[in-house]
Amino acid sequence: MSESTKRRSWSPGARGAALLLALVLAVYLVLLGQRAVTMLFSGVPVFAVLGVAVFVLPVLGAVLVLDQIRFGMRTQHLAERMSDEGTLPDVSQLPLRPSGRVRRDAADEWFEAKRAELERTPNDWRAWYALAQAYDLAGDRNRGRRSMRRAIELERRDSE
């Protein structure tokens, strides 16, 4: 089996956990949707109004779950592309705490280096990807996700 095939094969790690959670949520949303339909057609006005409100929840939940799955797939696509190019940021040399997380001082130093790279090449999706990873290592996941979304957007433009 080639290295590319190994990397892309299904593993029971994070991807498997995400798939399992998505399936459980889908079952829950279907059951909630059925309850909403029952309430809508009950003939009681109060239940019909509540049925509309309850129906919004599974629709909103499905949209949010699909958005997160697409985000994960796009992020994985960028990682695979960078790995194939040999440009995937390597954090294996960063010192770790006993918990397995990167030491804060090392994460901050790595973050500053990636921010400086981004300032030199602000339209390079690879620099945004590295910055997103640096934010994640520093514990700022919200900014990391925004940076990754920017990387996805730039890579999509670059591919067109």
Secondary structure by P-SEA (a helix, b strand, c coil): ccaaaaaacccccaaaaaaaaaaaaaaaaaaaaaaaaaaaacccaaaaaaaaaaaaaaaaaaaaaaaaaaaaaaaaaaaaaaaaaccccccccccccccccccaaaaaaaaaaaaaaaaaccccaaaaaaaaaaaaaacaaaaaaaaaaaaaaaaaaaac
